[in-house]
Amino acid sequence: MSSTTGSGERHRIDTSMMYAVHDAFQRDLDRLTALADRGAESGAANGPAVWACWERFKTFLHVHHTAEDTHLWPVLRAKSAGRPAELAVLEQMENEHTGLTALLDAVDTALSASRTPHQLKSHAERLSRGLTAHCEHEEDIALPLVADLLTSQEWAAFGAEQRRQLGLSGAASFFPWLLDGATDEVQRTVLAVLPPPVRLLYRALWRPRYLRGPRWQALAGA
């Protein structure tokens, strides 16, 4: 997925981080599906490392969606009062969040010892399709509302809420995860928004530590 920038007022809000996060979610699910493919042959599609990667994915997805539910959709809903088409978009976003919960729960169940890699692959693919569709809908119909209706301060509050939920320890895992396999352009864009001391922490401590831990890419042989 790649972002596009409209004209006029849309230049005042930078949504590049949203696209980077969406791409990272899709990347994780692609790697989980690849892992399930291999597990179908080897019989080993779960274990502590897999669970660690899955829990990390769920944590970051939860932070992202919770911040949208508390600091994005309500603000847009208030500004869309009396505009049925815009309110329908926001209702769709909220309904899709609810629908994704069941898909996440299915992968949780499939990752248990009693489930086969074939079942894991099936549920991972369904989650991947559901999350991809949601991200595309968000980018196509919700982000234009963000660009049209939100102020820079309101958009910044949405980002600040995610940082608050993560905390420093969460950020230490989030940014290496976000940029794992990202293009050079995305890496430059994301790192540019970090204060210099945080960029130093990322390069000297956070990324090396992340690379030593469990990663979908290593597990799936990607």
C-alpha atoms as a printed R data frame, in Angstrom:
    type eleno elety resid chain resno       x       y      z
1   ATOM     1    CA   MET     A     1   0.000   0.000  0.000
2   ATOM     2    CA   SER     A     2   1.261   3.475 -0.677
3   ATOM     3    CA   SER     A     3  -0.042   6.851  0.382
4   ATOM     4    CA   THR     A     4  -1.192   9.607 -1.896
5   ATOM     5    CA   THR     A     5  -1.424  13.274 -1.087
6   ATOM     6    CA   GLY     A     6  -4.210  15.479 -2.284
7   ATOM     7    CA   SER     A     7  -4.137  19.208 -2.783
8   ATOM     8    CA   GLY     A     8  -4.747  22.198 -0.574
9   ATOM     9    CA   GLU     A     9  -5.586  21.409  3.040
10  ATOM    10    CA   ARG     A    10  -4.573  17.754  2.754
11  ATOM    11    CA   HIS     A    11  -0.926  18.737  2.880
12  ATOM    12    CA   ARG     A    12  -1.218  19.750  6.522
13  ATOM    13    CA   ILE     A    13  -1.608  16.205  7.862
14  ATOM    14    CA   ASP     A    14   1.077  13.601  7.252
15  ATOM    15    CA   THR     A    15  -0.485  10.129  7.191
16  ATOM    16    CA   SER     A    16   2.690   8.295  6.170
17  ATOM    17    CA   MET     A    17   2.977   6.600  9.577
18  ATOM    18    CA   MET     A    18  -0.513   5.145  9.146
19  ATOM    19    CA   TYR     A    19   0.518   3.531  5.863
20  ATOM    20    CA   ALA     A    20   3.737   2.203  7.399
21  ATOM    21    CA   VAL     A    21   1.799   0.597 10.257
22  ATOM    22    CA   HIS     A    22  -0.733  -0.943  7.885
23  ATOM    23    CA   ASP     A    23   2.076  -2.414  5.783
24  ATOM    24    CA   ALA     A    24   3.726  -3.873  8.891
25  ATOM    25    CA   PHE     A    25   0.488  -5.586  9.941
26  ATOM    26    CA   GLN     A    26   0.130  -7.136  6.495
27  ATOM    27    CA   ARG     A    27   3.779  -8.202  6.471
28  ATOM    28    CA   ASP     A    28   3.343 -10.034  9.775
29  ATOM    29    CA   LEU     A    29   0.303 -11.916  8.548
30  ATOM    30    CA   ASP     A    30   2.058 -12.836  5.301
31  ATOM    31    CA   ARG     A    31   4.909 -14.290  7.357
32  ATOM    32    CA   LEU     A    32   2.543 -16.118  9.700
33  ATOM    33    CA   THR     A    33   0.846 -17.709  6.691
34  ATOM    34    CA   ALA     A    34   4.249 -18.700  5.269
35  ATOM    35    CA   LEU     A    35   5.128 -20.218  8.630
36  ATOM    36    CA   ALA     A    36   1.903 -22.215  8.636
37  ATOM    37    CA   ASP     A    37   2.764 -23.459  5.132
38  ATOM    38    CA   ARG     A    38   6.069 -24.796  6.402
39  ATOM    39    CA   GLY     A    39   4.442 -26.169  9.535
40  ATOM    40    CA   ALA     A    40   2.006 -28.174  7.467
41  ATOM    41    CA   GLU     A    41   5.035 -30.128  6.259
42  ATOM    42    CA   SER     A    42   7.094 -30.171  9.450
43  ATOM    43    CA   GLY     A    43   4.299 -30.277 12.028
44  ATOM    44    CA   ALA     A    44   5.825 -27.321 13.908
45  ATOM    45    CA   ALA     A    45   3.759 -24.169 13.484
46  ATOM    46    CA   ASN     A    46   3.614 -23.092 17.098
47  ATOM    47    CA   GLY     A    47   5.961 -22.839 20.064
48  ATOM    48    CA   PRO     A    48   7.309 -20.030 22.279
49  ATOM    49    CA   ALA     A    49   8.918 -18.024 19.472
50  ATOM    50    CA   VAL     A    50   5.758 -18.121 17.345
51  ATOM    51    CA   TRP     A    51   3.634 -17.092 20.297
52  ATOM    52    CA   ALA     A    52   6.012 -14.204 21.071
53  ATOM    53    CA   CYS     A    53   5.678 -12.889 17.510
54  ATOM    54    CA   TRP     A    54   1.907 -13.323 17.543
55  ATOM    55    CA   GLU     A    55   1.498 -11.558 20.899
56  ATOM    56    CA   ARG     A    56   3.626  -8.663 19.671
57  ATOM    57    CA   PHE     A    57   1.482  -8.340 16.548
58  ATOM    58    CA   LYS     A    58  -1.718  -8.390 18.593
59  ATOM    59    CA   THR     A    59  -0.387  -5.796 21.030
60  ATOM    60    CA   PHE     A    60   0.478  -3.306 18.312
61  ATOM    61    CA   LEU     A    61  -2.799  -3.915 16.477
62  ATOM    62    CA   HIS     A    62  -4.704  -3.381 19.723
63  ATOM    63    CA   VAL     A    63  -2.855  -0.124 20.440
64  ATOM    64    CA   HIS     A    64  -3.531   1.136 16.928
65  ATOM    65    CA   HIS     A    65  -7.217   0.255 16.877
66  ATOM    66    CA   THR     A    66  -7.860   1.428 20.433
67  ATOM    67    CA   ALA     A    67  -6.371   4.829 19.626
68  ATOM    68    CA   GLU     A    68  -8.585   5.030 16.549
69  ATOM    69    CA   ASP     A    69 -11.650   4.110 18.613
70  ATOM    70    CA   THR     A    70 -10.916   6.727 21.288
71  ATOM    71    CA   HIS     A    71  -9.043   9.549 19.536
72  ATOM    72    CA   LEU     A    72  -9.924   9.375 15.834
73  ATOM    73    CA   TRP     A    73 -13.415   8.089 15.052
74  ATOM    74    CA   PRO     A    74 -15.174  10.037 17.868
75  ATOM    75    CA   VAL     A    75 -13.536  13.303 16.776
76  ATOM    76    CA   LEU     A    76 -14.525  12.708 13.167
77  ATOM    77    CA   ARG     A    77 -18.024  11.645 14.212
78  ATOM    78    CA   ALA     A    78 -18.553  14.920 16.086
79  ATOM    79    CA   LYS     A    79 -17.451  16.883 13.024
80  ATOM    80    CA   SER     A    80 -19.624  14.783 10.709
81  ATOM    81    CA   ALA     A    81 -22.894  15.442 12.516
82  ATOM    82    CA   GLY     A    82 -25.694  15.798  9.989
83  ATOM    83    CA   ARG     A    83 -23.640  14.240  7.187
84  ATOM    84    CA   PRO     A    84 -24.986  10.702  6.647
85  ATOM    85    CA   ALA     A    85 -22.332   9.618  4.128
86  ATOM    86    CA   GLU     A    86 -19.465  10.521  6.452
87  ATOM    87    CA   LEU     A    87 -21.162   8.952  9.457
88  ATOM    88    CA   ALA     A    88 -21.653   5.751  7.442
89  ATOM    89    CA   VAL     A    89 -17.904   5.593  6.793
90  ATOM    90    CA   LEU     A    90 -17.156   5.879 10.503
91  ATOM    91    CA   GLU     A    91 -19.741   3.243 11.361
92  ATOM    92    CA   GLN     A    92 -18.116   0.940  8.816
93  ATOM    93    CA   MET     A    93 -14.688   1.471 10.409
94  ATOM    94    CA   GLU     A    94 -16.035   0.613 13.850
95  ATOM    95    CA   ASN     A    95 -17.908  -2.449 12.584
96  ATOM    96    CA   GLU     A    96 -14.801  -3.736 10.830
97  ATOM    97    CA   HIS     A    97 -12.819  -3.403 14.059
98  ATOM    98    CA   THR     A    98 -15.426  -5.566 15.772
99  ATOM    99    CA   GLY     A    99 -15.334  -8.141 12.982
100 ATOM   100    CA   LEU     A   100 -11.569  -8.455 13.175
101 ATOM   101    CA   THR     A   101 -11.803  -9.514 16.829
102 ATOM   102    CA   ALA     A   102 -13.391 -12.838 15.871
103 ATOM   103    CA   LEU     A   103 -10.706 -13.456 13.254
104 ATOM   104    CA   LEU     A   104  -7.961 -12.747 15.794
105 ATOM   105    CA   ASP     A   105  -9.587 -15.128 18.265
106 ATOM   106    CA   ALA     A   106  -9.680 -17.863 15.609
107 ATOM   107    CA   VAL     A   107  -5.920 -17.574 15.048
108 ATOM   108    CA   ASP     A   108  -5.395 -17.673 18.820
109 ATOM   109    CA   THR     A   109  -7.296 -20.956 18.937
110 ATOM   110    CA   ALA     A   110  -5.504 -22.360 15.896
111 ATOM   111    CA   LEU     A   111  -2.124 -21.607 17.463
112 ATOM   112    CA   SER     A   112  -2.946 -23.812 20.429
113 ATOM   113    CA   ALA     A   113  -1.323 -27.247 20.610
114 ATOM   114    CA   SER     A   114  -4.565 -28.976 19.684
115 ATOM   115    CA   ARG     A   115  -4.791 -27.333 16.252
116 ATOM   116    CA   THR     A   116  -2.998 -28.347 13.071
117 ATOM   117    CA   PRO     A   117  -0.851 -26.073 10.851
118 ATOM   118    CA   HIS     A   118  -3.480 -26.478  8.102
119 ATOM   119    CA   GLN     A   119  -6.072 -24.889 10.384
120 ATOM   120    CA   LEU     A   120  -3.635 -22.151 11.340
121 ATOM   121    CA   LYS     A   121  -2.993 -21.338  7.692
122 ATOM   122    CA   SER     A   122  -6.720 -21.157  6.958
123 ATOM   123    CA   HIS     A   123  -7.435 -18.800  9.857
124 ATOM   124    CA   ALA     A   124  -4.322 -16.700  9.201
125 ATOM   125    CA   GLU     A   125  -5.390 -16.240  5.582
126 ATOM   126    CA   ARG     A   126  -8.876 -15.171  6.649
127 ATOM   127    CA   LEU     A   127  -7.429 -12.669  9.098
128 ATOM   128    CA   SER     A   128  -5.036 -11.419  6.457
129 ATOM   129    CA   ARG     A   129  -7.860 -10.870  3.973
130 ATOM   130    CA   GLY     A   130 -10.009  -9.164  6.595
131 ATOM   131    CA   LEU     A   131  -7.282  -6.862  7.847
132 ATOM   132    CA   THR     A   132  -6.109  -6.025  4.329
133 ATOM   133    CA   ALA     A   133  -9.651  -5.082  3.334
134 ATOM   134    CA   HIS     A   134 -10.036  -2.949  6.457
135 ATOM   135    CA   CYS     A   135  -6.752  -1.131  5.890
136 ATOM   136    CA   GLU     A   136  -7.664  -0.470  2.268
137 ATOM   137    CA   HIS     A   137 -11.086   0.848  3.265
138 ATOM   138    CA   GLU     A   138  -9.489   3.041  5.900
139 ATOM   139    CA   GLU     A   139  -7.003   4.446  3.409
140 ATOM   140    CA   ASP     A   140  -9.568   4.938  0.638
141 ATOM   141    CA   ILE     A   141 -12.526   6.387  2.521
142 ATOM   142    CA   ALA     A   142 -11.533   7.263  6.113
143 ATOM   143    CA   LEU     A   143  -8.185   9.012  5.629
144 ATOM   144    CA   PRO     A   144  -9.759  11.515  3.216
145 ATOM   145    CA   LEU     A   145 -12.077  12.477  6.095
146 ATOM   146    CA   VAL     A   146  -9.033  12.852  8.322
147 ATOM   147    CA   ALA     A   147  -7.432  15.156  5.779
148 ATOM   148    CA   ASP     A   148 -10.606  17.196  5.315
149 ATOM   149    CA   LEU     A   149 -11.840  17.471  8.892
150 ATOM   150    CA   LEU     A   150  -9.041  17.026 11.421
151 ATOM   151    CA   THR     A   151  -6.687  19.740 12.579
152 ATOM   152    CA   SER     A   152  -2.975  19.084 12.919
153 ATOM   153    CA   GLN     A   153  -3.405  19.160 16.695
154 ATOM   154    CA   GLU     A   154  -6.151  16.529 16.614
155 ATOM   155    CA   TRP     A   155  -4.061  14.271 14.385
156 ATOM   156    CA   ALA     A   156  -1.100  14.755 16.725
157 ATOM   157    CA   ALA     A   157  -3.297  13.752 19.673
158 ATOM   158    CA   PHE     A   158  -4.093  10.475 17.912
159 ATOM   159    CA   GLY     A   159  -0.376   9.764 17.553
160 ATOM   160    CA   ALA     A   160   0.306  10.827 21.136
161 ATOM   161    CA   GLU     A   161  -2.303   8.381 22.417
162 ATOM   162    CA   GLN     A   162  -0.527   5.502 20.693
163 ATOM   163    CA   ARG     A   163   2.793   6.615 22.168
164 ATOM   164    CA   ARG     A   164   1.171   6.839 25.600
165 ATOM   165    CA   GLN     A   165  -0.144   3.287 25.334
166 ATOM   166    CA   LEU     A   166   3.216   1.966 24.162
167 ATOM   167    CA   GLY     A   167   5.414   3.764 26.668
168 ATOM   168    CA   LEU     A   168   9.178   3.742 26.281
169 ATOM   169    CA   SER     A   169   9.477  -0.035 26.663
170 ATOM   170    CA   GLY     A   170   6.828  -0.577 24.009
171 ATOM   171    CA   ALA     A   171   8.489   1.894 21.645
172 ATOM   172    CA   ALA     A   172  11.730  -0.063 22.015
173 ATOM   173    CA   SER     A   173  10.002  -3.019 20.363
174 ATOM   174    CA   PHE     A   174   7.544  -1.135 18.150
175 ATOM   175    CA   PHE     A   175   9.947   0.805 15.943
176 ATOM   176    CA   PRO     A   176  12.257  -2.132 15.089
177 ATOM   177    CA   TRP     A   177   9.138  -4.225 14.414
178 ATOM   178    CA   LEU     A   178   7.618  -1.489 12.259
179 ATOM   179    CA   LEU     A   179  10.755  -1.154 10.127
180 ATOM   180    CA   ASP     A   180  11.554  -4.873  9.866
181 ATOM   181    CA   GLY     A   181  11.771  -5.371  6.104
182 ATOM   182    CA   ALA     A   182  10.517  -1.859  5.288
183 ATOM   183    CA   THR     A   183  11.866  -0.064  2.224
184 ATOM   184    CA   ASP     A   184  14.649   2.466  2.600
185 ATOM   185    CA   GLU     A   185  12.154   5.234  1.888
186 ATOM   186    CA   VAL     A   186   9.807   4.126  4.658
187 ATOM   187    CA   GLN     A   187  12.697   3.752  7.082
188 ATOM   188    CA   ARG     A   188  13.884   7.284  6.343
189 ATOM   189    CA   THR     A   189  10.360   8.669  6.686
190 ATOM   190    CA   VAL     A   190   9.681   6.988 10.026
191 ATOM   191    CA   LEU     A   191  13.075   7.709 11.558
192 ATOM   192    CA   ALA     A   192  12.822  11.346 10.519
193 ATOM   193    CA   VAL     A   193   9.906  11.879 12.911
194 ATOM   194    CA   LEU     A   194  11.877  10.570 15.894
195 ATOM   195    CA   PRO     A   195  13.935  12.953 18.030
196 ATOM   196    CA   PRO     A   196  17.701  12.471 17.549
197 ATOM   197    CA   PRO     A   197  18.179  10.765 20.952
198 ATOM   198    CA   VAL     A   198  15.456   8.233 20.082
199 ATOM   199    CA   ARG     A   199  17.008   7.575 16.675
200 ATOM   200    CA   LEU     A   200  20.289   6.864 18.459
201 ATOM   201    CA   LEU     A   201  18.530   4.472 20.832
202 ATOM   202    CA   TYR     A   202  16.901   2.752 17.862
203 ATOM   203    CA   ARG     A   203  20.166   2.200 16.008
204 ATOM   204    CA   ALA     A   204  22.404   1.404 18.970
205 ATOM   205    CA   LEU     A   205  20.096  -0.616 21.211
206 ATOM   206    CA   TRP     A   206  16.529  -1.238 20.088
207 ATOM   207    CA   ARG     A   207  17.129  -2.660 16.609
208 ATOM   208    CA   PRO     A   208  20.076  -4.937 17.550
209 ATOM   209    CA   ARG     A   209  18.090  -6.311 20.485
210 ATOM   210    CA   TYR     A   210  15.033  -6.886 18.297
211 ATOM   211    CA   LEU     A   211  17.106  -8.766 15.709
212 ATOM   212    CA   ARG     A   212  18.378 -11.114 18.396
213 ATOM   213    CA   GLY     A   213  14.836 -12.023 19.459
214 ATOM   214    CA   PRO     A   214  12.043 -14.033 17.813
215 ATOM   215    CA   ARG     A   215  10.972 -12.681 14.412
216 ATOM   216    CA   TRP     A   216   8.489 -13.968 11.854
217 ATOM   217    CA   GLN     A   217  11.058 -13.476  9.100
218 ATOM   218    CA   ALA     A   218  13.555 -15.840 10.713
219 ATOM   219    CA   LEU     A   219  10.892 -18.367 11.727
220 ATOM   220    CA   ALA     A   220   9.302 -18.474  8.283
221 ATOM   221    CA   GLY     A   221  12.612 -18.472  6.444
222 ATOM   222    CA   ALA     A   222  11.590 -15.297  4.573
